[in-house]
């Protein structure tokens, strides 16, 4: 549940090629959990200007929204000098802007 703007992920993937970084496993993420339903809510709000669909899902019983996983970003911040400047709302907006326009 650690969603990251695709351009930030690309920068992180390229950074070790530009630096002499320690080898190993690097967790790519923001270090913050956000539920899939919240991502849906943000997208729906941007595209439809309402949250009717996500609210209908949230009102269903027996849905567990408490489980979350997120990246440990300490190694990225320390070794690759990476910061996460793009907030998820901005990343979603930029992603939606990249959609092809209909004629």
C-alpha positions as a Markdown table, in Angstrom:
| # | Residue | x | y | z |
|---|---|---|---|---|
| 1 | Unk | 0.0 | 0.0 | 0.0 |
| 2 | Unk | 2.9 | 2.3 | -0.7 |
| 3 | Unk | 2.0 | 4.1 | -3.9 |
| 4 | Unk | 4.6 | 6.3 | -5.5 |
| 5 | Unk | 4.5 | 8.7 | -8.5 |
| 6 | Unk | 5.9 | 6.9 | -11.5 |
| 7 | Unk | 8.4 | 9.7 | -12.3 |
| 8 | Unk | 9.8 | 9.5 | -8.8 |
| 9 | Unk | 10.2 | 5.7 | -9.1 |
| 10 | Unk | 12.0 | 6.2 | -12.4 |
| 11 | Unk | 14.4 | 8.7 | -10.8 |
| 12 | Unk | 15.1 | 6.2 | -8.0 |
| 13 | Unk | 15.9 | 3.5 | -10.5 |
| 14 | Unk | 18.3 | 5.7 | -12.4 |
| 15 | Unk | 20.1 | 7.2 | -9.4 |
| 16 | Unk | 22.4 | 4.2 | -8.7 |
| 17 | Unk | 23.6 | 4.4 | -12.3 |
| 18 | Unk | 24.7 | 7.9 | -11.7 |
| 19 | Unk | 26.3 | 7.3 | -8.2 |
| 20 | Unk | 28.6 | 4.8 | -6.8 |
| 21 | Unk | 25.9 | 3.5 | -4.5 |
| 22 | Unk | 26.3 | 0.5 | -2.2 |
| 23 | Unk | 24.9 | -2.6 | -3.8 |
| 24 | Unk | 21.9 | -4.4 | -2.3 |
| 25 | Unk | 18.2 | -4.2 | -2.1 |
| 26 | Unk | 16.5 | -0.8 | -2.1 |
| 27 | Unk | 12.9 | -0.5 | -1.2 |
| 28 | Unk | 11.2 | 1.9 | -3.7 |
| 29 | Unk | 8.3 | 3.7 | -2.2 |
| 30 | Unk | 7.4 | 6.7 | -0.2 |
| 31 | Unk | 7.6 | 5.1 | 3.2 |
| 32 | Unk | 3.9 | 5.9 | 3.8 |
| 33 | Unk | 0.9 | 3.6 | 3.5 |
| 34 | Unk | -2.2 | 4.8 | 1.6 |
| 35 | Unk | -5.1 | 2.4 | 1.0 |
| 36 | Unk | -6.1 | 1.4 | -2.5 |
| 37 | Unk | -9.6 | 2.8 | -1.7 |
| 38 | Unk | -8.0 | 6.2 | -1.0 |
| 39 | Unk | -6.2 | 6.1 | -4.3 |
| 40 | Unk | -9.5 | 5.3 | -6.0 |
| 41 | Unk | -11.2 | 8.2 | -4.1 |
| 42 | Unk | -8.5 | 10.6 | -5.3 |
| 43 | Unk | -8.8 | 9.5 | -8.9 |
| 44 | Unk | -12.6 | 9.5 | -8.8 |
| 45 | Unk | -12.7 | 13.0 | -7.3 |
| 46 | Unk | -10.4 | 14.2 | -10.0 |
| 47 | Unk | -12.2 | 12.5 | -12.9 |
| 48 | Unk | -15.8 | 12.7 | -11.7 |
| 49 | Unk | -15.8 | 15.5 | -9.2 |
| 50 | Unk | -17.4 | 13.2 | -6.7 |
| 51 | Unk | -16.8 | 10.1 | -4.6 |
| 52 | Unk | -20.0 | 8.2 | -5.1 |
| 53 | Unk | -18.4 | 5.0 | -6.2 |
| 54 | Unk | -15.8 | 4.8 | -3.5 |
| 55 | Unk | -18.3 | 5.8 | -0.8 |
| 56 | Unk | -20.5 | 2.9 | -2.0 |
| 57 | Unk | -17.6 | 0.5 | -1.6 |
| 58 | Unk | -16.7 | 1.9 | 1.9 |
| 59 | Unk | -20.3 | 1.4 | 3.0 |
| 60 | Unk | -20.1 | -2.4 | 2.3 |
| 61 | Unk | -19.7 | -4.6 | 5.3 |
| 62 | Unk | -16.9 | -7.1 | 5.9 |
| 63 | Unk | -14.2 | -5.0 | 4.1 |
| 64 | Unk | -11.0 | -4.8 | 6.0 |
| 65 | Unk | -9.2 | -1.5 | 5.3 |
| 66 | Unk | -6.6 | -1.7 | 8.1 |
| 67 | Unk | -3.9 | -3.9 | 6.5 |
| 68 | Unk | -1.0 | -1.9 | 5.1 |
| 69 | Unk | 2.5 | -2.3 | 3.9 |
| 70 | Unk | 5.0 | 0.4 | 3.1 |
| 71 | Unk | 8.7 | 0.7 | 2.1 |
| 72 | Unk | 11.5 | 1.3 | 4.5 |
| 73 | Unk | 13.2 | 4.2 | 2.6 |
| 74 | Unk | 16.1 | 4.7 | 5.0 |
| 75 | Unk | 18.6 | 3.1 | 2.6 |
| 76 | Unk | 17.4 | 5.1 | -0.3 |
| 77 | Unk | 17.5 | 8.4 | 1.6 |
| 78 | Unk | 21.0 | 7.6 | 3.1 |
| 79 | Unk | 22.8 | 6.1 | 0.1 |
| 80 | Unk | 21.0 | 7.7 | -2.9 |
| 81 | Unk | 20.2 | 11.0 | -1.4 |
| 82 | Unk | 16.6 | 10.7 | -2.6 |
| 83 | Unk | 13.7 | 12.8 | -1.3 |
| 84 | Unk | 10.1 | 12.3 | -2.2 |
| 85 | Unk | 8.9 | 15.7 | -3.5 |
| 86 | Unk | 5.7 | 14.5 | -5.3 |
| 87 | Unk | 2.6 | 14.2 | -3.1 |
| 88 | Unk | 0.3 | 11.5 | -4.2 |
| 89 | Unk | -2.5 | 14.0 | -5.1 |
| 90 | Unk | -0.1 | 15.8 | -7.4 |
| 91 | Unk | 1.2 | 12.5 | -8.9 |
| 92 | Unk | -2.4 | 11.4 | -9.7 |
| 93 | Unk | -3.2 | 14.8 | -11.2 |
| 94 | Unk | -0.1 | 14.6 | -13.4 |
| 95 | Unk | -0.8 | 11.1 | -14.4 |
| 96 | Unk | -4.4 | 11.9 | -15.4 |
| 97 | Unk | -3.1 | 14.9 | -17.4 |
| 98 | Unk | -0.9 | 12.5 | -19.4 |
| 99 | Unk | -4.0 | 10.6 | -20.8 |
| 100 | Unk | -4.5 | 11.1 | -24.5 |
| 101 | Unk | -7.2 | 13.7 | -25.3 |
| 102 | Unk | -10.3 | 12.5 | -27.1 |
| 103 | Unk | -11.1 | 14.2 | -30.4 |
